[in-house]
Each structure stands twice: as structure tokens, then as C-alpha cells.
């Protein structure tokens, strides 16, 4: 449970960093996202999830990160 809470905290830090560092750029970026086609956003989201799962799997099942 401690690891899960730590990971959630790190996610919040990484998600909040761009908004704190450059809010104007984030507003421009979010406007561009609103103009994107939903299917493209879905593909990008699925790709990000696959890469995330792959990284988690590699970190847990291999010796690459030791």
C-alpha cells in the first residue's frame, strides 16, 4: 500500500509540474487538444497506456533496471 500511495503522489507531481512551470503554454496546448479529433486522442491514449504497461512489466519482470 505504501508503494501505491507513493506512486500516486509521483503521478500528481508529474501531472502538476507543467501547469506550475508554464501555465500559458499549457493553456495553448489544451486548446490544441480540444481541436483534435476524438479518434486521434483515443489512439494516443491507448498508445500511452501500452507503453506504460510495457514499462511496468519490464521493470517488474526483467533485470534491465537493477
PQR file of N, CA, C, O and H, with PARSE charges and radii, in Angstrom:
ATOM      1  N   UNK A   1       0.828  -1.192   0.000 -0.4000 1.5000
ATOM      2  CA  UNK A   1       0.000   0.000   0.000 -0.0000 2.0000
ATOM      3  C   UNK A   1       0.872   1.254   0.000  0.5500 1.7000
ATOM      4  O   UNK A   1       0.524   2.262  -0.615 -0.5500 1.4000
ATOM      5  N   UNK A   2       2.007   1.182   0.695 -0.4000 1.5000
ATOM      6  CA  UNK A   2       2.909   2.319   0.756 -0.0000 2.0000
ATOM      7  C   UNK A   2       3.427   2.673  -0.638  0.5500 1.7000
ATOM      8  O   UNK A   2       3.528   3.848  -0.991 -0.5500 1.4000
ATOM      9  H   UNK A   2       2.290   0.363   1.195  0.4000 1.0000
ATOM     10  N   UNK A   3       3.756   1.644  -1.428 -0.4000 1.5000
ATOM     11  CA  UNK A   3       4.243   1.866  -2.789 -0.0000 2.0000
ATOM     12  C   UNK A   3       3.153   2.494  -3.649  0.5500 1.7000
ATOM     13  O   UNK A   3       3.436   3.400  -4.433 -0.5500 1.4000
ATOM     14  H   UNK A   3       3.674   0.689  -1.141  0.4000 1.0000
ATOM     15  N   UNK A   4       1.924   2.033  -3.518 -0.4000 1.5000
ATOM     16  CA  UNK A   4       0.814   2.573  -4.295 -0.0000 2.0000
ATOM     17  C   UNK A   4       0.594   4.054  -4.000  0.5500 1.7000
ATOM     18  O   UNK A   4       0.402   4.848  -4.921 -0.5500 1.4000
ATOM     19  H   UNK A   4       1.694   1.297  -2.882  0.4000 1.0000
ATOM     20  N   UNK A   5       0.620   4.425  -2.738 -0.4000 1.5000
ATOM     21  CA  UNK A   5       0.437   5.827  -2.359 -0.0000 2.0000
ATOM     22  C   UNK A   5       1.604   6.673  -2.852  0.5500 1.7000
ATOM     23  O   UNK A   5       1.405   7.805  -3.292 -0.5500 1.4000
ATOM     24  H   UNK A   5       0.777   3.780  -1.989  0.4000 1.0000
ATOM     25  N   UNK A   6       2.817   6.136  -2.782 -0.4000 1.5000
ATOM     26  CA  UNK A   6       3.983   6.845  -3.288 -0.0000 2.0000
ATOM     27  C   UNK A   6       3.866   7.073  -4.791  0.5500 1.7000
ATOM     28  O   UNK A   6       4.159   8.164  -5.281 -0.5500 1.4000
ATOM     29  H   UNK A   6       2.978   5.216  -2.425  0.4000 1.0000
ATOM     30  N   UNK A   7       3.437   6.045  -5.523 -0.4000 1.5000
ATOM     31  CA  UNK A   7       3.263   6.187  -6.969 -0.0000 2.0000
ATOM     32  C   UNK A   7       2.180   7.208  -7.308  0.5500 1.7000
ATOM     33  O   UNK A   7       2.339   7.995  -8.241 -0.5500 1.4000
ATOM     34  H   UNK A   7       3.199   5.159  -5.125  0.4000 1.0000
ATOM     35  N   UNK A   8       1.092   7.199  -6.563 -0.4000 1.5000
ATOM     36  CA  UNK A   8       0.035   8.184  -6.786 -0.0000 2.0000
ATOM     37  C   UNK A   8       0.564   9.595  -6.547  0.5500 1.7000
ATOM     38  O   UNK A   8       0.246  10.513  -7.303 -0.5500 1.4000
ATOM     39  H   UNK A   8       0.963   6.560  -5.804  0.4000 1.0000
ATOM     40  N   UNK A   9       1.364   9.772  -5.506 -0.4000 1.5000
ATOM     41  CA  UNK A   9       1.971  11.077  -5.247 -0.0000 2.0000
ATOM     42  C   UNK A   9       2.886  11.517  -6.371  0.5500 1.7000
ATOM     43  O   UNK A   9       2.873  12.685  -6.760 -0.5500 1.4000
ATOM     44  H   UNK A   9       1.622   9.026  -4.892  0.4000 1.0000
ATOM     45  N   UNK A  10       3.681  10.596  -6.897 -0.4000 1.5000
ATOM     46  CA  UNK A  10       4.564  10.931  -8.018 -0.0000 2.0000
ATOM     47  C   UNK A  10       3.770  11.306  -9.262  0.5500 1.7000
ATOM     48  O   UNK A  10       4.169  12.207 -10.000 -0.5500 1.4000
ATOM     49  H   UNK A  10       3.691   9.648  -6.581  0.4000 1.0000
ATOM     50  N   UNK A  11       2.664  10.637  -9.500 -0.4000 1.5000
ATOM     51  CA  UNK A  11       1.812  10.979 -10.642 -0.0000 2.0000
ATOM     52  C   UNK A  11       1.279  12.394 -10.492  0.5500 1.7000
ATOM     53  O   UNK A  11       1.279  13.160 -11.456 -0.5500 1.4000
ATOM     54  H   UNK A  11       2.340   9.905  -8.900  0.4000 1.0000
ATOM     55  N   UNK A  12       0.825  12.752  -9.293 -0.4000 1.5000
ATOM     56  CA  UNK A  12       0.334  14.107  -9.064 -0.0000 2.0000
ATOM     57  C   UNK A  12       1.438  15.143  -9.287  0.5500 1.7000
ATOM     58  O   UNK A  12       1.186  16.207  -9.854 -0.5500 1.4000
ATOM     59  H   UNK A  12       0.825  12.130  -8.510  0.4000 1.0000
ATOM     60  N   UNK A  13       2.637  14.840  -8.850 -0.4000 1.5000
ATOM     61  CA  UNK A  13       3.766  15.756  -9.050 -0.0000 2.0000
ATOM     62  C   UNK A  13       4.035  15.937 -10.541  0.5500 1.7000
ATOM     63  O   UNK A  13       4.160  17.063 -11.023 -0.5500 1.4000
ATOM     64  H   UNK A  13       2.842  13.976  -8.390  0.4000 1.0000
ATOM     65  N   UNK A  14       4.123  14.831 -11.264 -0.4000 1.5000
ATOM     66  CA  UNK A  14       4.420  14.911 -12.695 -0.0000 2.0000
ATOM     67  C   UNK A  14       3.289  15.566 -13.486  0.5500 1.7000
ATOM     68  O   UNK A  14       3.551  16.279 -14.455 -0.5500 1.4000
ATOM     69  H   UNK A  14       4.022  13.916 -10.873  0.4000 1.0000
ATOM     70  N   UNK A  15       2.056  15.339 -13.094 -0.4000 1.5000
ATOM     71  CA  UNK A  15       0.926  15.962 -13.775 -0.0000 2.0000
ATOM     72  C   UNK A  15       0.851  17.460 -13.483  0.5500 1.7000
ATOM     73  O   UNK A  15       0.473  18.239 -14.357 -0.5500 1.4000
ATOM     74  H   UNK A  15       1.843  14.759 -12.307  0.4000 1.0000
ATOM     75  N   UNK A  16       1.199  17.862 -12.294 -0.4000 1.5000
ATOM     76  CA  UNK A  16       1.088  19.272 -11.921 -0.0000 2.0000
ATOM     77  C   UNK A  16       2.263  20.130 -12.353  0.5500 1.7000
ATOM     78  O   UNK A  16       2.138  21.350 -12.451 -0.5500 1.4000
ATOM     79  H   UNK A  16       1.506  17.229 -11.583  0.4000 1.0000
ATOM     80  N   UNK A  17       3.392  19.508 -12.611 -0.4000 1.5000
ATOM     81  CA  UNK A  17       4.605  20.250 -12.950 -0.0000 2.0000
ATOM     82  C   UNK A  17       4.446  21.177 -14.162  0.5500 1.7000
ATOM     83  O   UNK A  17       4.824  22.344 -14.060 -0.5500 1.4000
ATOM     84  H   UNK A  17       3.494  18.517 -12.532  0.4000 1.0000
ATOM     85  N   UNK A  18       3.911  20.724 -15.298 -0.4000 1.5000
ATOM     86  CA  UNK A  18       3.782  21.637 -16.439 -0.0000 2.0000
ATOM     87  C   UNK A  18       2.858  22.822 -16.164  0.5500 1.7000
ATOM     88  O   UNK A  18       3.103  23.923 -16.657 -0.5500 1.4000
ATOM     89  H   UNK A  18       3.604  19.776 -15.380  0.4000 1.0000
ATOM     90  N   UNK A  19       1.799  22.608 -15.383 -0.4000 1.5000
ATOM     91  CA  UNK A  19       0.878  23.696 -15.066 -0.0000 2.0000
ATOM     92  C   UNK A  19       1.543  24.743 -14.181  0.5500 1.7000
ATOM     93  O   UNK A  19       1.294  25.938 -14.338 -0.5500 1.4000
ATOM     94  H   UNK A  19       1.600  21.714 -14.982  0.4000 1.0000
ATOM     95  N   UNK A  20       2.375  24.308 -13.268 -0.4000 1.5000
ATOM     96  CA  UNK A  20       3.062  25.240 -12.376 -0.0000 2.0000
ATOM     97  C   UNK A  20       4.217  25.946 -13.087  0.5500 1.7000
ATOM     98  O   UNK A  20       4.465  27.129 -12.853 -0.5500 1.4000
ATOM     99  H   UNK A  20       2.577  23.337 -13.140  0.4000 1.0000
ATOM    100  N   UNK A  21       4.917  25.223 -13.949 -0.4000 1.5000
ATOM    101  CA  UNK A  21       6.100  25.780 -14.602 -0.0000 2.0000
ATOM    102  C   UNK A  21       5.734  26.728 -15.740  0.5500 1.7000
ATOM    103  O   UNK A  21       6.410  27.738 -15.937 -0.5500 1.4000
ATOM    104  H   UNK A  21       4.716  24.262 -14.140  0.4000 1.0000
ATOM    105  N   UNK A  22       4.688  26.426 -16.482 -0.4000 1.5000
ATOM    106  CA  UNK A  22       4.351  27.243 -17.651 -0.0000 2.0000
ATOM    107  C   UNK A  22       2.848  27.184 -17.930  0.5500 1.7000
ATOM    108  O   UNK A  22       2.419  26.493 -18.854 -0.5500 1.4000
ATOM    109  H   UNK A  22       4.139  25.606 -16.322  0.4000 1.0000
ATOM    110  N   UNK A  23       2.052  27.897 -17.145 -0.4000 1.5000
ATOM    111  CA  UNK A  23       0.596  27.814 -17.318 -0.0000 2.0000
ATOM    112  C   UNK A  23       0.112  28.330 -18.678  0.5500 1.7000
ATOM    113  O   UNK A  23      -0.859  27.802 -19.221 -0.5500 1.4000
ATOM    114  H   UNK A  23       2.400  28.458 -16.394  0.4000 1.0000
ATOM    115  N   UNK A  24       0.769  29.349 -19.233 -0.4000 1.5000
ATOM    116  CA  UNK A  24       0.349  29.872 -20.533 -0.0000 2.0000
ATOM    117  C   UNK A  24       0.530  28.833 -21.636  0.5500 1.7000
ATOM    118  O   UNK A  24      -0.333  28.675 -22.500 -0.5500 1.4000
ATOM    119  H   UNK A  24       1.557  29.778 -18.791  0.4000 1.0000
ATOM    120  N   UNK A  25       1.653  28.129 -21.598 -0.4000 1.5000
ATOM    121  CA  UNK A  25       1.893  27.081 -22.592 -0.0000 2.0000
ATOM    122  C   UNK A  25       0.876  25.953 -22.444  0.5500 1.7000
ATOM    123  O   UNK A  25       0.410  25.403 -23.442 -0.5500 1.4000
ATOM    124  H   UNK A  25       2.354  28.257 -20.897  0.4000 1.0000
ATOM    125  N   UNK A  26       0.535  25.612 -21.226 -0.4000 1.5000
ATOM    126  CA  UNK A  26      -0.448  24.552 -21.007 -0.0000 2.0000
ATOM    127  C   UNK A  26      -1.812  24.966 -21.541  0.5500 1.7000
ATOM    128  O   UNK A  26      -2.535  24.131 -22.084 -0.5500 1.4000
ATOM    129  H   UNK A  26       0.914  26.059 -20.415  0.4000 1.0000
ATOM    130  N   UNK A  27      -2.180  26.241 -21.400 -0.4000 1.5000
ATOM    131  CA  UNK A  27      -3.459  26.695 -21.942 -0.0000 2.0000
ATOM    132  C   UNK A  27      -3.485  26.578 -23.458  0.5500 1.7000
ATOM    133  O   UNK A  27      -4.487  26.152 -24.033 -0.5500 1.4000
ATOM    134  H   UNK A  27      -1.593  26.919 -20.959  0.4000 1.0000
ATOM    135  N   UNK A  28      -2.380  26.957 -24.112 -0.4000 1.5000
ATOM    136  CA  UNK A  28      -2.305  26.817 -25.572 -0.0000 2.0000
ATOM    137  C   UNK A  28      -2.397  25.347 -25.977  0.5500 1.7000
ATOM    138  O   UNK A  28      -3.091  24.997 -26.932 -0.5500 1.4000
ATOM    139  H   UNK A  28      -1.567  27.304 -23.645  0.4000 1.0000
ATOM    140  N   UNK A  29      -1.690  24.498 -25.244 -0.4000 1.5000
ATOM    141  CA  UNK A  29      -1.675  23.070 -25.538 -0.0000 2.0000
ATOM    142  C   UNK A  29      -3.069  22.458 -25.369  0.5500 1.7000
ATOM    143  O   UNK A  29      -3.502  21.643 -26.184 -0.5500 1.4000
ATOM    144  H   UNK A  29      -1.126  24.782 -24.468  0.4000 1.0000
ATOM    145  N   UNK A  30      -3.765  22.863 -24.301 -0.4000 1.5000
ATOM    146  CA  UNK A  30      -5.106  22.336 -24.058 -0.0000 2.0000
ATOM    147  C   UNK A  30      -6.088  22.801 -25.132  0.5500 1.7000
ATOM    148  O   UNK A  30      -6.994  22.052 -25.498 -0.5500 1.4000
ATOM    149  H   UNK A  30      -3.413  23.525 -23.639  0.4000 1.0000
ATOM    150  N   UNK A  31      -5.923  24.035 -25.648 -0.4000 1.5000
ATOM    151  CA  UNK A  31      -6.764  24.491 -26.757 -0.0000 2.0000
ATOM    152  C   UNK A  31      -6.540  23.631 -27.998  0.5500 1.7000
ATOM    153  O   UNK A  31      -7.485  23.311 -28.719 -0.5500 1.4000
ATOM    154  H   UNK A  31      -5.187  24.643 -25.350  0.4000 1.0000
ATOM    155  N   UNK A  32      -5.282  23.259 -28.242 -0.4000 1.5000
ATOM    156  CA  UNK A  32      -4.981  22.405 -29.393 -0.0000 2.0000
ATOM    157  C   UNK A  32      -5.614  21.022 -29.221  0.5500 1.7000
ATOM    158  O   UNK A  32      -6.095  20.437 -30.191 -0.5500 1.4000
ATOM    159  H   UNK A  32      -4.514  23.519 -27.657  0.4000 1.0000
ATOM    160  N   UNK A  33      -5.617  20.507 -28.009 -0.4000 1.5000
ATOM    161  CA  UNK A  33      -6.234  19.201 -27.747 -0.0000 2.0000
ATOM    162  C   UNK A  33      -7.734  19.256 -28.025  0.5500 1.7000
ATOM    163  O   UNK A  33      -8.300  18.306 -28.566 -0.5500 1.4000
ATOM    164  H   UNK A  33      -5.226  20.983 -27.221  0.4000 1.0000
ATOM    165  N   UNK A  34      -8.382  20.369 -27.657 -0.4000 1.5000
ATOM    166  CA  UNK A  34      -9.811  20.498 -27.903 -0.0000 2.0000
ATOM    167  C   UNK A  34     -10.137  20.446 -29.392  0.5500 1.7000
ATOM    168  O   UNK A  34     -11.234  20.030 -29.765 -0.5500 1.4000
ATOM    169  H   UNK A  34      -7.922  21.140 -27.218  0.4000 1.0000
ATOM    170  N   UNK A  35      -9.211  20.859 -30.241 -0.4000 1.5000
ATOM    171  CA  UNK A  35      -9.436  20.870 -31.681 -0.0000 2.0000
ATOM    172  C   UNK A  35      -9.131  19.523 -32.340  0.5500 1.7000
ATOM    173  O   UNK A  35      -9.470  19.322 -33.507 -0.5500 1.4000
ATOM    174  H   UNK A  35      -8.320  21.197 -29.938  0.4000 1.0000
ATOM    175  N   UNK A  36      -8.499  18.603 -31.617 -0.4000 1.5000
ATOM    176  CA  UNK A  36      -8.137  17.311 -32.199 -0.0000 2.0000
ATOM    177  C   UNK A  36      -9.362  16.408 -32.315  0.5500 1.7000
ATOM    178  O   UNK A  36     -10.307  16.515 -31.533 -0.5500 1.4000
ATOM    179  H   UNK A  36      -8.224  18.766 -30.669  0.4000 1.0000
ATOM    180  N   UNK A  37      -9.329  15.528 -33.294 -0.4000 1.5000
ATOM    181  CA  UNK A  37     -10.409  14.555 -33.488 -0.0000 2.0000
ATOM    182  C   UNK A  37     -10.374  13.532 -32.357  0.5500 1.7000
ATOM    183  O   UNK A  37      -9.295  13.081 -31.973 -0.5500 1.4000
ATOM    184  H   UNK A  37      -8.561  15.441 -33.929  0.4000 1.0000
ATOM    185  N   UNK A  38     -11.537  13.158 -31.814 -0.4000 1.5000
ATOM    186  CA  UNK A  38     -11.574  12.206 -30.699 -0.0000 2.0000
ATOM    187  C   UNK A  38     -10.885  10.876 -30.990  0.5500 1.7000
ATOM    188  O   UNK A  38     -10.279  10.288 -30.095 -0.5500 1.4000
ATOM    189  H   UNK A  38     -12.414  13.524 -32.126  0.4000 1.0000
ATOM    190  N   UNK A  39     -10.971  10.391 -32.234 -0.4000 1.5000
ATOM    191  CA  UNK A  39     -10.316   9.121 -32.557 -0.0000 2.0000
ATOM    192  C   UNK A  39      -8.801   9.218 -32.426  0.5500 1.7000
ATOM    193  O   UNK A  39      -8.146   8.270 -31.993 -0.5500 1.4000
ATOM    194  H   UNK A  39     -11.464  10.868 -32.961  0.4000 1.0000
ATOM    195  N   UNK A  40      -8.249  10.365 -32.800 -0.4000 1.5000
ATOM    196  CA  UNK A  40      -6.802  10.564 -32.670 -0.0000 2.0000
ATOM    197  C   UNK A  40      -6.406  10.592 -31.192  0.5500 1.7000
ATOM    198  O   UNK A  40      -5.407   9.989 -30.797 -0.5500 1.4000
ATOM    199  H   UNK A  40      -8.780  11.136 -33.152  0.4000 1.0000
ATOM    200  N   UNK A  41      -7.191  11.291 -30.389 -0.4000 1.5000
ATOM    201  CA  UNK A  41      -6.916  11.329 -28.945 -0.0000 2.0000
ATOM    202  C   UNK A  41      -6.995   9.932 -28.339  0.5500 1.7000
ATOM    203  O   UNK A  41      -6.184   9.570 -27.487 -0.5500 1.4000
ATOM    204  H   UNK A  41      -8.002  11.780 -30.709  0.4000 1.0000
ATOM    205  N   UNK A  42      -7.976   9.151 -28.782 -0.4000 1.5000
ATOM    206  CA  UNK A  42      -8.128   7.782 -28.269 -0.0000 2.0000
ATOM    207  C   UNK A  42      -6.896   6.936 -28.613  0.5500 1.7000
ATOM    208  O   UNK A  42      -6.401   6.185 -27.771 -0.5500 1.4000
ATOM    209  H   UNK A  42      -8.635   9.445 -29.474  0.4000 1.0000
ATOM    210  N   UNK A  43      -6.407   7.059 -29.840 -0.4000 1.5000
ATOM    211  CA  UNK A  43      -5.221   6.299 -30.246 -0.0000 2.0000
ATOM    212  C   UNK A  43      -3.997   6.705 -29.443  0.5500 1.7000
ATOM    213  O   UNK A  43      -3.209   5.856 -29.027 -0.5500 1.4000
ATOM    214  H   UNK A  43      -6.809   7.669 -30.523  0.4000 1.0000
ATOM    215  N   UNK A  44      -3.840   7.999 -29.229 -0.4000 1.5000
ATOM    216  CA  UNK A  44      -2.700   8.480 -28.444 -0.0000 2.0000
ATOM    217  C   UNK A  44      -2.797   7.961 -27.010  0.5500 1.7000
ATOM    218  O   UNK A  44      -1.798   7.532 -26.434 -0.5500 1.4000
ATOM    219  H   UNK A  44      -4.480   8.689 -29.568  0.4000 1.0000
ATOM    220  N   UNK A  45      -4.002   8.002 -26.434 -0.4000 1.5000
ATOM    221  CA  UNK A  45      -4.204   7.493 -25.080 -0.0000 2.0000
ATOM    222  C   UNK A  45      -3.921   6.010 -24.967  0.5500 1.7000
ATOM    223  O   UNK A  45      -3.283   5.567 -24.012 -0.5500 1.4000
ATOM    224  H   UNK A  45      -4.814   8.351 -26.902  0.4000 1.0000
ATOM    225  N   UNK A  46      -4.391   5.235 -25.939 -0.4000 1.5000
ATOM    226  CA  UNK A  46      -4.136   3.796 -25.920 -0.0000 2.0000
ATOM    227  C   UNK A  46      -2.650   3.493 -26.081  0.5500 1.7000
ATOM    228  O   UNK A  46      -2.123   2.593 -25.427 -0.5500 1.4000
ATOM    229  H   UNK A  46      -4.909   5.594 -26.715  0.4000 1.0000
ATOM    230  N   UNK A  47      -1.974   4.244 -26.951 -0.4000 1.5000
ATOM    231  CA  UNK A  47      -0.534   4.060 -27.120 -0.0000 2.0000
ATOM    232  C   UNK A  47       0.204   4.365 -25.818  0.5500 1.7000
ATOM    233  O   UNK A  47       1.115   3.631 -25.434 -0.5500 1.4000
ATOM    234  H   UNK A  47      -2.402   4.975 -27.482  0.4000 1.0000
ATOM    235  N   UNK A  48      -0.185   5.446 -25.138 -0.4000 1.5000
ATOM    236  CA  UNK A  48       0.444   5.789 -23.868 -0.0000 2.0000
ATOM    237  C   UNK A  48       0.224   4.687 -22.831  0.5500 1.7000
ATOM    238  O   UNK A  48       1.127   4.367 -22.059 -0.5500 1.4000
ATOM    239  H   UNK A  48      -0.925   6.042 -25.451  0.4000 1.0000
ATOM    240  N   UNK A  49      -0.979   4.109 -22.817 -0.4000 1.5000
ATOM    241  CA  UNK A  49      -1.260   3.033 -21.873 -0.0000 2.0000
ATOM    242  C   UNK A  49      -0.412   1.806 -22.167  0.5500 1.7000
ATOM    243  O   UNK A  49       0.120   1.186 -21.247 -0.5500 1.4000
ATOM    244  H   UNK A  49      -1.713   4.369 -23.445  0.4000 1.0000
ATOM    245  N   UNK A  50      -0.280   1.449 -23.444 -0.4000 1.5000
ATOM    246  CA  UNK A  50       0.519   0.280 -23.816 -0.0000 2.0000
ATOM    247  C   UNK A  50       1.976   0.496 -23.419  0.5500 1.7000
ATOM    248  O   UNK A  50       2.611  -0.406 -22.872 -0.5500 1.4000
ATOM    249  H   UNK A  50      -0.712   1.952 -24.192  0.4000 1.0000
ATOM    250  N   UNK A  51       2.505   1.680 -23.690 -0.4000 1.5000
ATOM    251  CA  UNK A  51       3.889   1.975 -23.308 -0.0000 2.0000
ATOM    252  C   UNK A  51       4.041   1.919 -21.793  0.5500 1.7000
ATOM    253  O   UNK A  51       5.036   1.395 -21.291 -0.5500 1.4000
ATOM    254  H   UNK A  51       1.990   2.413 -24.134  0.4000 1.0000
ATOM    255  N   UNK A  52       3.068   2.453 -21.062 -0.4000 1.5000
ATOM    256  CA  UNK A  52       3.115   2.404 -19.605 -0.0000 2.0000
ATOM    257  C   UNK A  52       3.084   0.990 -19.066  0.5500 1.7000
ATOM    258  O   UNK A  52       3.855   0.643 -18.172 -0.5500 1.4000
ATOM    259  H   UNK A  52       2.260   2.878 -21.470  0.4000 1.0000
ATOM    260  N   UNK A  53       2.185   0.164 -19.612 -0.4000 1.5000
ATOM    261  CA  UNK A  53       2.129  -1.232 -19.179 -0.0000 2.0000
ATOM    262  C   UNK A  53       3.426  -1.967 -19.510  0.5500 1.7000
ATOM    263  O   UNK A  53       3.907  -2.776 -18.716 -0.5500 1.4000
ATOM    264  H   UNK A  53       1.558   0.446 -20.338  0.4000 1.0000
ATOM    265  N   UNK A  54       3.986  -1.685 -20.681 -0.4000 1.5000
ATOM    266  CA  UNK A  54       5.239  -2.318 -21.081 -0.0000 2.0000
ATOM    267  C   UNK A  54       6.375  -1.929 -20.127  0.5500 1.7000
ATOM    268  O   UNK A  54       7.171  -2.778 -19.727 -0.5500 1.4000
ATOM    269  H   UNK A  54       3.595  -1.029 -21.326  0.4000 1.0000
ATOM    270  N   UNK A  55       6.445  -0.652 -19.769 -0.4000 1.5000
ATOM    271  CA  UNK A  55       7.468  -0.216 -18.822 -0.0000 2.0000
ATOM    272  C   UNK A  55       7.293  -0.874 -17.453  0.5500 1.7000
ATOM    273  O   UNK A  55       8.266  -1.307 -16.835 -0.5500 1.4000
ATOM    274  H   UNK A  55       5.799   0.038 -20.094  0.4000 1.0000
ATOM    275  N   UNK A  56       6.049  -0.945 -16.988 -0.4000 1.5000
ATOM    276  CA  UNK A  56       5.782  -1.613 -15.702 -0.0000 2.0000
ATOM    277  C   UNK A  56       6.184  -3.078 -15.763  0.5500 1.7000
ATOM    278  O   UNK A  56       6.807  -3.591 -14.834 -0.5500 1.4000
ATOM    279  H   UNK A  56       5.258  -0.594 -17.490  0.4000 1.0000
ATOM    280  N   UNK A  57       5.835  -3.748 -16.844 -0.4000 1.5000
ATOM    281  CA  UNK A  57       6.183  -5.160 -16.995 -0.0000 2.0000
ATOM    282  C   UNK A  57       7.698  -5.350 -17.008  0.5500 1.7000
ATOM    283  O   UNK A  57       8.229  -6.210 -16.306 -0.5500 1.4000
ATOM    284  H   UNK A  57       5.329  -3.331 -17.599  0.4000 1.0000
ATOM    285  N   UNK A  58       8.391  -4.540 -17.813 -0.4000 1.5000
ATOM    286  CA  UNK A  58       9.846  -4.656 -17.888 -0.0000 2.0000
ATOM    287  C   UNK A  58      10.507  -4.368 -16.543  0.5500 1.7000
ATOM    288  O   UNK A  58      11.477  -5.027 -16.168 -0.5500 1.4000
ATOM    289  H   UNK A  58       7.960  -3.842 -18.384  0.4000 1.0000
ATOM    290  N   UNK A  59       9.985  -3.391 -15.825 -0.4000 1.5000
ATOM    291  CA  UNK A  59      10.568  -3.047 -14.525 -0.0000 2.0000
ATOM    292  C   UNK A  59      10.387  -4.177 -13.515  0.5500 1.7000
ATOM    293  O   UNK A  59      11.250  -4.394 -12.664 -0.5500 1.4000
ATOM    294  H   UNK A  59       9.198  -2.855 -16.129  0.4000 1.0000
ATOM    295  N   UNK A  60       9.275  -4.892 -13.607 -0.4000 1.5000
ATOM    296  CA  UNK A  60       8.988  -5.937 -12.626 -0.0000 2.0000
ATOM    297  C   UNK A  60       9.556  -7.301 -13.007  0.5500 1.7000
ATOM    298  O   UNK A  60       9.968  -8.058 -12.128 -0.5500 1.4000
ATOM    299  H   UNK A  60       8.575  -4.715 -14.299  0.4000 1.0000
ATOM    300  N   UNK A  61       9.584  -7.627 -14.288 -0.4000 1.5000
ATOM    301  CA  UNK A  61       9.910  -8.980 -14.720 -0.0000 2.0000
ATOM    302  C   UNK A  61      11.311  -9.146 -15.291  0.5500 1.7000
ATOM    303  O   UNK A  61      11.726 -10.272 -15.565 -0.5500 1.4000
ATOM    304  H   UNK A  61       9.249  -7.011 -15.001  0.4000 1.0000
ATOM    305  N   UNK A  62      12.037  -8.076 -15.474 -0.4000 1.5000
ATOM    306  CA  UNK A  62      13.364  -8.213 -16.063 -0.0000 2.0000
ATOM    307  C   UNK A  62      14.415  -7.587 -15.149  0.5500 1.7000
ATOM    308  O   UNK A  62      14.093  -6.945 -14.149 -0.5500 1.4000
ATOM    309  H   UNK A  62      11.699  -7.162 -15.251  0.4000 1.0000
ATOM    310  N   UNK A  63      15.649  -7.786 -15.509 -0.4000 1.5000
ATOM    311  CA  UNK A  63      16.756  -7.222 -14.745 -0.0000 2.0000
ATOM    312  C   UNK A  63      17.302  -5.963 -15.399  0.5500 1.7000
ATOM    313  O   UNK A  63      18.415  -5.540 -15.088 -0.5500 1.4000
ATOM    314  H   UNK A  63      15.911  -8.308 -16.321  0.4000 1.0000
ATOM    315  N   UNK A  64      16.540  -5.359 -16.296 -0.4000 1.5000
ATOM    316  CA  UNK A  64      17.025  -4.176 -17.005 -0.0000 2.0000
ATOM    317  C   UNK A  64      17.266  -2.975 -16.092  0.5500 1.7000
ATOM    318  O   UNK A  64      18.175  -2.180 -16.331 -0.5500 1.4000
ATOM    319  H   UNK A  64      15.636  -5.702 -16.549  0.4000 1.0000
ATOM    320  N   UNK A  65      16.457  -2.847 -15.056 -0.4000 1.5000
ATOM    321  CA  UNK A  65      16.524  -1.671 -14.199 -0.0000 2.0000
ATOM    322  C   UNK A  65      17.197  -1.919 -12.861  0.5500 1.7000
ATOM    323  O   UNK A  65      17.022  -1.127 -11.935 -0.5500 1.4000
ATOM    324  H   UNK A  65      15.718  -3.492 -14.862  0.4000 1.0000
ATOM    325  N   UNK A  66      17.941  -2.967 -12.736 -0.4000 1.5000
ATOM    326  CA  UNK A  66      18.649  -3.264 -11.484 -0.0000 2.0000
ATOM    327  C   UNK A  66      20.046  -2.715 -11.497  0.5500 1.7000
ATOM    328  O   UNK A  66      20.781  -2.875 -10.522 -0.5500 1.4000
ATOM    329  H   UNK A  66      18.084  -3.611 -13.488  0.4000 1.0000
TER
END
